[in-house]
Each structure stands twice: as structure tokens, then as C-alpha cells.
Amino acid sequence: MNEAILIVEDEDKIARLLEIELECEGYTTGKADNGIDALELFRSRSWDLVLLDVMLPGMSGIELLRRIRAHDSSTPIILLTAKGSVEDKVAGLDGGANDYMTKPFQIEELLARIRASLRLRPVAVASVTEREEEAGGKWLQAADLKVSESMREVSRSGVAIELTPREFDLLVYLLKHKRQVLNREQIIEAVWGYDYYGDTNVVDVYIRYVRKKIDAAFQPQLIHTVRGIGYVLKDNA
């Protein structure tokens, strides 16, 4: 089986129960107890299904659903809702959820719904299409830096480079706006989200991380500082 299921649930007992039951059924699992960490984890690898609690700290389940569906229309998502929360069910289904379960639920019924959702997911066609696009050269590129957004792979001069999910998203944003000077506020909104309320200096920190990995050992330097404004990625000085 080996399908990977992401559990997004802030109640530790429920999350642990789901983890145990799913792994006993042969699934691989990952867990997050808040919306922000869940979005990071979702972007970090490929998941076959998401179990998503509606009431979450940091970012609501409905908002997390909206963000996932903005870029991924195929991964099955089953909402876990509080008893009687009709509004959550309607909002979730309208927002792109495939199914919902009302708490408390019977684990046997949830497992059956998971199996049904996995059977119906359009995995094969999407995966073949992505591989064909990548083989046909659909890569983001600057000089000898190559990035595959769908496979989340980065290389420079043929050398594979490992990036964290946030570093990867930052690099992709810079590449998609190659030769365009971007200020910190633009980068924050695109990479961290419009509802990020932290210090914009986080951009400088992550730019430093990415530079160390993709520029320090290579020439030419790709990420440039524009004093008083922000940053630009360009492959010629």
C-alpha cells in the first residue's frame, strides 16, 4: 500500500489514534498540530491524502484548505469537523474538500472513506503529465541553476542542492521573477503569506541561507542585493 497520509489535528489523543490506526493499515503518516506547520509539511513532499481538522491554531482548517487548493486540485482532503458544525461542512465542501467526518467518528468508517477517496484520486494521469513536462524541459533556470517545481529538485552545475521547504519556495519566487527587483514586503506576502505578522528581517535571514547553498561555491553569483530596496535574481552582472 504505502500511500502517504498527512494528519492535521491539534488534539494529541486523536492525532495519535489516527497515526496508530493508519500505520496498522499499512499507510505512511505525517502529523502537524497547527495550520502553519501543516502547510510547510504539505509542501515538503508528496501526499496521497490529507485528514484535516477544521479547528486549528495558527491557521484554520478552511484557510489551509484554500491555500492547498490554490496550487493542488487533486490530492484528496477529508475534513474532520465538530458535531453539528454545518457551516464548516458547507464551507469545506465548497472550498474543495472531497469528504468530511463528524467527530466523534468510528475509525472503521473513516478508513473506508479514506480507501474510497484514494481509489478516486486522479493520480496516474497527473503524475505522467508532470513527468512528461519535466522531461520536456519545463524547469525554472538561471545560468547553471535548475529547479523543478513539481519534483522540488534543485541543482547547480549538475550538483544536487538540498533546500528546506521555505528556502525552496523563496528560490522559486525569485526565479519566477528573474531580473525583477523585489522588496521585502513582496517576498513576505508571496512566500510567507499575506497574514504573516513577523519581522520582515526574516527575508534577509532566508536570503542568506539560500545564497550559502546556491551561490557560495559557484559562479556567477545569482542573488544580488539592491541597497535600500530588496533583492533580485539575475544570471548576468
Beta strands, then each sheet from edge to edge (+ up, - down):
strand 1: 4-8
strand 2: 28-32
strand 3: 49-53
strand 4: 77-81
strand 5: 99-102
strand 6: 140-142
strand 7: 145-148
strand 8: 153-156
strand 9: 159-160
strand 10: 182-183
strand 11: 223-226
strand 12: 230-233
sheet 1: 2+ 1+ 3+ 4+ 5+
sheet 2: 6+ 7- 8+ 9-
sheet 3: 10+ 12- 11+
end
